[in-house]
Amino acid sequence: MRSAIIAGAALAAALGLAVPTGAARAEPGVSDKEITIGAYGPLTGAAAYIGLGGRDGAEVAIREINAAGGIHGRQLRLLYEDDGFSPAKAVAAVRKLVEQGDAFAIFGTSGSNPTAATLDYIKEKKVPTLVSFASAPQVTHPFNRYLFRGGTTESARYGELYAEFLAEFLQAKNIAVLSGSDEFPKNEGDATERYLGQWYGTKLATRQEFKVGDKDFTPQLLRIREQQPEIVLILGHATEAAIILRQARELGLRQPFFGSAAMVDNALLANAGAAAEGFMGGWLTTVFLDSRHPDMLAFRKSWETAKGAAPQGRPNVFDVLAYTDLHVMAEGLRRAGPDPTRESFVDALETLRNWRVSEIATPRTFTRSHHIGNLQMQMMTVINRHWVPLRWEPQRESGILAGVDGN
């Protein structure tokens, strides 16, 4: 059959007849009826809540998009692979999605370590990829045409925001850090320490580390207690943060705690209980999950229609990020036109300026010079077991896009 097609094309060319481009070269993952998006993240293991939120949020968005007619008459199809929060498994997952699943594009909903491991393969194969969660610097530095960062932000930007909030809003000078040893908390800790030093001349009182899945943080907390810091910065995931807060209070630490964006989640309140009171952190969208804002109510209704009654702690920040970023991918496909190619899809994404599906998302902007979608964050605090926004906005100009042509 294949030889007949080739022979037919050759005969047509010899006779000077036009050969339809679709017959000569089909675009991976695009058929007359579907466009296939491949996604990966942890569905098993200690970080499963990340991938479950990523998968479900993306599925809710796709359900909405397909119910509205799809993209130029095509339905979106999601293939999702479990990476177990393992770099090796993430690489295998992406290979499978591209080589066996015939994915048109990749949607990254895993942590920084697994995501970073996939980047060389993605660059080699030139597969458009939108990374929704991982803040690993390698996603956007050095710049690569096929890699985009969505609702999360740069590790360096976290450092800028955390340093300014701690030093100017909280007026803290004696700061301790307790951070995970994996990629994202380590990078955010490094960036925060750097900007505290460069901008404010502040040196950390101490910096302690832990691993994903740890249950006992007593040794680190005792060393922090010895330094009597004004505030403790925790960087990592909500699972460990809830245990840290309970153990810190049991050890007599009464200082305020500030934490990563991944910790600003109702699961932290449920698992830390009263120990979470007063906890602060940065939220990556403009509207929190339990807000009565019409757009958040609409999202929650759509989520429950698609997935059923929400379990405790769901939907979470990862559901929201995946939902909003899948809609970003869909908008790129719309702009790519009725015959999308991977190259035209990348070109289309680069036309987005302050685009968002609704007010539960921060606006996304991509250009031909940068693919950093978001630089914003809303600081939150826990009052009476509810997340409440703080009236604070950064005053320092970010240096993340310095020297980058925004046109």
C-alpha positions in Angstrom: 0.0 0.0 0.0 2.8 2.4 1.0 4.7 1.6 -2.3 1.6 2.3 -4.3 1.1 5.7 -2.7 4.8 6.6 -3.3 4.6 5.4 -6.9 1.4 7.4 -7.4 3.0 10.6 -6.0 6.0 10.1 -8.2 3.9 9.6 -11.3 1.9 12.8 -10.5 5.1 14.7 -10.0 6.4 13.5 -13.4 3.2 14.6 -15.1 3.4 18.0 -13.4 0.3 17.4 -11.3 -0.1 18.9 -7.8 0.2 16.5 -4.9 -1.9 17.5 -1.8 0.4 18.3 1.1 -1.7 16.3 3.5 -1.3 13.1 1.5 2.5 13.7 1.1 3.2 14.4 4.8 0.7 13.9 7.6 1.4 15.9 10.7 2.0 13.8 13.8 -1.1 13.6 16.1 -3.5 15.3 13.7 -6.2 13.4 11.9 -9.4 14.6 10.2 -11.3 14.1 13.5 -8.7 14.5 16.3 -5.6 16.3 17.7 -3.7 14.2 20.2 -2.0 15.9 23.2 0.4 13.8 25.2 0.8 14.6 28.9 2.8 13.2 31.8 3.0 13.5 35.6 3.0 11.5 38.8 -0.2 9.4 39.3 1.5 7.1 41.9 3.9 7.7 44.8 4.3 10.5 47.3 3.7 13.2 44.7 0.6 11.7 43.1 -1.5 14.6 44.0 0.5 16.7 41.5 -0.2 14.4 38.6 -3.8 13.7 39.6 -4.5 17.4 39.6 -2.7 17.8 36.3 -4.5 15.0 34.6 -8.0 15.9 35.9 -7.6 19.6 35.3 -6.6 18.9 31.7 -9.5 16.5 31.2 -12.0 19.1 32.5 -10.7 21.6 30.0 -10.7 19.2 27.1 -14.3 18.2 28.0 -15.3 21.8 27.8 -13.4 22.4 24.5 -14.8 19.3 22.8 -18.4 20.1 24.0 -18.1 23.5 22.3 -17.1 21.9 19.0 -13.4 21.2 19.4 -10.7 23.0 17.4 -11.8 23.8 13.8 -14.0 20.7 13.9 -11.5 18.4 15.5 -11.8 16.9 19.0 -8.9 17.1 21.4 -7.7 13.7 22.7 -5.5 13.5 25.8 -3.0 10.6 26.4 -1.6 10.7 30.0 1.4 8.7 31.3 2.4 8.2 34.9 6.0 9.2 35.6 6.0 8.3 39.3 7.9 11.6 39.9 11.0 9.8 38.4 13.2 11.5 35.9 13.9 8.1 34.1 10.2 7.3 34.0 9.4 10.8 32.7 11.8 10.4 29.8 10.2 7.0 29.0 6.7 8.5 29.2 7.5 11.3 26.8 9.2 8.9 24.4 6.1 6.7 24.5 3.8 9.6 23.9 5.7 10.8 20.9 6.8 7.6 19.3 3.9 5.3 20.1 1.1 7.7 21.0 1.9 10.0 18.0 1.3 13.1 20.1 1.2 16.4 18.3 2.4 18.3 21.4 3.4 17.6 25.0 1.7 19.0 28.1 4.1 18.8 31.2 2.3 18.4 34.5 5.2 17.0 36.6 7.8 18.4 39.0 11.1 20.0 38.1 13.3 16.9 38.3 11.2 14.7 36.0 10.5 17.7 33.6 14.2 18.7 33.3 15.1 15.1 32.3 12.8 15.2 29.3 14.0 18.4 27.8 16.9 17.1 25.6 14.6 14.6 24.0 11.9 17.2 23.3 14.5 19.6 21.8 15.9 16.9 19.6 12.5 15.9 18.3 11.2 19.5 18.1 7.9 18.6 19.8 6.0 21.7 21.1 5.8 21.4 24.9 4.0 23.6 27.4 5.2 23.0 31.0 2.5 23.9 33.4 4.0 23.2 36.9 7.8 22.9 36.8 9.9 26.0 37.6 13.2 24.4 36.5 15.3 27.1 34.8 16.2 24.7 32.0 12.7 25.0 30.6 13.2 28.5 29.4 17.0 29.0 29.7 18.6 28.8 27.3 15.7 29.8 25.1 14.3 27.0 22.9 11.6 27.5 20.3 9.6 24.4 21.3 9.5 24.9 25.1 6.9 27.1 26.9 6.3 27.7 30.6 2.6 28.3 31.6 1.0 29.2 34.9 4.0 28.6 37.2 6.9 31.1 37.0 10.7 31.1 36.9 12.7 29.9 39.9 14.4 33.3 39.8 11.1 35.1 39.8 10.0 33.2 42.9 13.3 34.4 44.5 12.5 38.0 43.6 9.0 37.9 45.0 9.9 36.0 48.1 12.8 38.2 48.9 10.9 41.4 48.5 7.9 40.1 50.5 10.0 38.9 53.4 12.3 41.9 53.6 10.0 44.7 52.8 6.4 43.7 53.6 7.3 41.5 56.7 10.5 43.6 57.5 12.3 40.3 58.4 16.1 40.3 58.7 16.7 37.0 60.6 15.3 34.4 58.2 15.7 30.6 58.3 15.0 28.3 55.3 13.9 24.7 55.3 13.8 23.4 51.7 13.4 20.2 49.8 16.5 18.8 48.2 14.8 18.2 44.8 15.0 20.5 41.9 12.3 23.1 42.4 12.6 23.9 46.2 16.4 23.9 45.9 16.3 26.3 42.9 13.8 28.6 44.7 15.8 28.5 47.9 19.0 29.5 46.0 17.2 32.3 44.2 15.6 33.7 47.4 18.9 33.5 49.2 20.6 35.3 46.3 18.1 38.2 46.1 18.0 38.6 49.9 21.7 39.1 49.8 21.9 41.3 46.6 18.9 43.5 47.3 18.9 43.7 51.1 22.2 42.6 52.4 20.5 39.8 54.3 22.3 36.6 55.1 20.2 33.5 56.1 20.3 32.5 59.7 20.4 28.8 58.6 19.3 26.7 55.7 18.2 23.1 56.3 17.1 20.4 53.8 14.7 17.5 53.6 13.6 14.9 51.0 10.3 14.2 49.4 8.5 11.7 51.5 10.3 12.5 54.8 8.1 12.2 57.9 10.4 13.4 60.8 11.8 17.0 60.6 12.8 17.2 64.2 16.6 17.5 63.6 16.2 20.4 61.1 13.6 22.2 63.2 15.8 22.0 66.3 18.7 23.6 64.4 16.4 26.3 63.2 15.1 26.9 66.7 18.6 27.4 67.9 18.9 30.4 65.6 15.7 32.0 66.8 14.7 33.4 63.4 12.0 36.0 62.9 10.4 33.9 60.2 10.8 30.4 58.6 10.6 29.9 54.9 9.5 26.4 53.9 10.1 25.4 50.2 8.6 22.1 48.9 5.3 20.4 48.7 2.1 20.6 50.8 2.4 17.0 52.1 5.7 17.7 53.9 4.7 21.2 54.9 1.7 20.0 56.9 4.0 17.7 58.9 6.6 20.4 59.4 4.1 22.9 60.7 2.7 20.4 63.3 6.1 19.3 64.4 7.3 22.9 64.6 4.5 23.9 66.9 5.1 20.9 69.1 8.7 21.9 69.4 7.7 25.4 70.5 8.5 27.3 67.4 5.9 30.2 67.3 7.4 32.2 64.5 5.4 32.8 61.3 6.0 30.5 58.4 6.0 31.3 54.7 5.9 28.7 52.0 6.0 27.7 48.3 3.1 28.2 45.9 2.5 24.4 46.0 1.7 24.7 49.7 -1.1 27.2 49.2 -3.7 24.5 49.1 -6.7 23.4 51.1 -5.0 20.1 51.7 -2.5 21.9 53.9 -5.3 23.2 56.1 -6.9 19.8 56.4 -3.6 18.1 57.3 -1.9 20.7 59.4 -5.1 21.8 61.3 -4.5 24.6 63.8 -0.8 24.6 63.1 -1.5 26.2 59.7 -3.0 29.3 61.3 -1.1 32.4 60.1 0.9 30.5 57.4 1.6 32.6 54.4 2.5 31.7 50.8 2.2 32.7 47.2 -0.8 31.6 45.0 -0.3 31.3 41.3 -3.7 32.5 40.1 -5.7 35.6 40.8 -8.7 33.8 42.5 -8.5 31.2 45.2 -10.3 27.9 45.1 -13.0 28.6 47.7 -13.7 32.1 46.3 -17.3 33.0 45.3 -16.0 34.6 42.2 -18.2 33.6 39.3 -15.3 32.2 37.3 -14.1 30.0 40.1 -17.7 28.8 40.8 -18.0 28.0 37.0 -14.7 26.1 37.1 -15.7 24.0 40.2 -19.0 23.2 38.6 -17.3 22.1 35.4 -14.8 20.0 37.5 -17.6 18.3 39.4 -19.6 17.6 36.3 -16.7 15.9 34.7 -15.1 14.2 37.7 -17.9 13.8 40.2 -17.9 14.7 43.9 -14.5 16.2 44.8 -12.4 14.3 47.4 -10.8 16.2 50.2 -8.2 18.7 49.0 -9.5 18.7 45.4 -9.5 20.4 43.1 -6.1 21.8 44.0 -3.7 24.3 42.5 -2.5 21.7 40.0 -6.1 21.2 38.7 -6.4 24.9 38.2 -3.0 25.3 36.5 -3.6 22.4 34.2 -7.1 23.5 33.3 -6.0 27.0 32.4 -2.9 26.0 30.6 -4.7 23.3 28.5 -7.0 26.1 27.4 -3.8 28.1 26.5 -2.8 25.2 24.2 -6.3 25.1 22.7 -6.1 28.8 21.9 -2.8 28.3 20.2 -4.3 25.5 18.1 -7.2 27.8 17.1 -4.8 30.5 16.0 -2.8 27.9 14.1 -5.8 27.5 11.7 -7.6 24.5 10.3 -4.4 22.7 9.1 -2.1 22.9 12.2 1.5 21.9 12.1 3.9 21.8 15.0 5.7 24.9 13.5 2.5 26.9 13.0 1.3 25.9 16.5 4.5 27.4 18.0 4.1 30.5 15.8 0.5 30.9 17.1 1.4 30.5 20.7 3.9 33.3 20.2 1.1 35.7 19.3 -0.6 35.4 22.8 -0.6 38.7 24.7 -2.1 38.8 28.2 -4.5 35.9 27.2 -6.4 33.9 29.7 -9.5 31.7 29.6 -11.0 33.4 32.6 -10.1 35.3 35.8 -9.0 32.2 37.6 -5.9 32.4 35.5 -3.1 34.9 35.3 -2.7 36.4 31.8 -0.2 34.5 29.5 2.1 36.3 27.2 4.6 34.6 24.8 6.8 36.2 22.1 9.4 35.1 19.6 12.0 36.0 22.2 10.6 34.6 25.4 8.2 31.8 26.4 7.8 32.8 30.0 4.0 32.9 30.4 3.6 34.3 33.9 5.4 36.6 36.3 2.6 37.2 38.8 1.7 35.9 42.2 -0.9 36.7 44.9 0.3 36.4 48.5 -2.1 34.6 50.8 -2.4 33.9 54.5 -4.4 31.5 56.7 -7.1 33.1 58.9 -9.6 30.9 60.8 -8.6 28.0 58.5 -9.3 29.9 55.3 -6.9 31.3 52.7 -7.2 35.1 52.6 -5.4 37.3 50.1 -2.9 39.8 51.4 -2.9 43.4 50.1 0.6 43.4 48.8 2.0 43.9 45.3 5.7 43.9 44.4 7.3 47.3 43.8 10.6 46.2 42.4 10.8 45.7 38.7 11.6 42.2 37.7 14.9 41.5 36.0 13.6 38.2 34.5 12.9 39.7 31.0 15.7 42.2 31.1 17.2 42.5 27.7 14.5 40.4 26.1 12.7 41.9 23.1 8.9 41.6 23.9 7.8 42.1 20.3 
